[in-house]
Amino acid sequence: MARKTDPIATLRARLLAELPDDIAQARDAYHRLAGEAAGIMDAKEFSTHQGACKAALGHLESLIKLLRWACEGAESSAADTEGGTVRTIDQLITDARRTLQDT
């Protein structure tokens, strides 16, 4: 009998594989946005810029919360078959944490 794939486990595995890079890209975008503050701005421009920075940080926070959710519920028996290799969820978590530490 064919075993049904748990869609939540599949989602968690995908998030664990993709979120570290997404978080790094969002962080880099935030750094570029925050760096624009070095220019001379009037009060209105600064207020708009500050709002954009807050929105970017909120996006980062949401991505990190999503990664935590994926890490907490990951089953060690699920596998990622990307590239023809099989890696357990535990390995994906380790890779995700390493990527976050390196960024």
MOPE-V905757 format. One record per backbone hydrogen bond with DSSP energy under -1.0 kcal/mol. NH is the residue of the N-H (numbers start at 1). CO is the residue of the C=O. If there is no record, write none. Layout:
nh: <NH:NH>
co: <CO:CO>
//
This chain:
nh: <10:11:12:13:14:15:16:17:18:19:22:23:24:25:26:27:28:29:30:31:32:33:34:35:37:38:39:46:47:48:49:50:51:52:53:54:55:56:57:58:59:60:61:62:63:64:65:66:67:68:69:70:71:72:73:78:80:84:85:87:89:92:93:94:95:96:97:98:99:100:101:102>
co: <6:7:8:9:10:11:12:13:14:15:18:19:20:21:22:23:24:25:26:27:28:29:30:31:34:35:36:42:43:44:45:46:47:48:49:50:51:52:53:54:55:56:57:58:59:60:61:62:63:64:65:66:67:68:69:75:87:81:82:80:78:88:89:90:91:92:93:94:95:96:97:98>
//
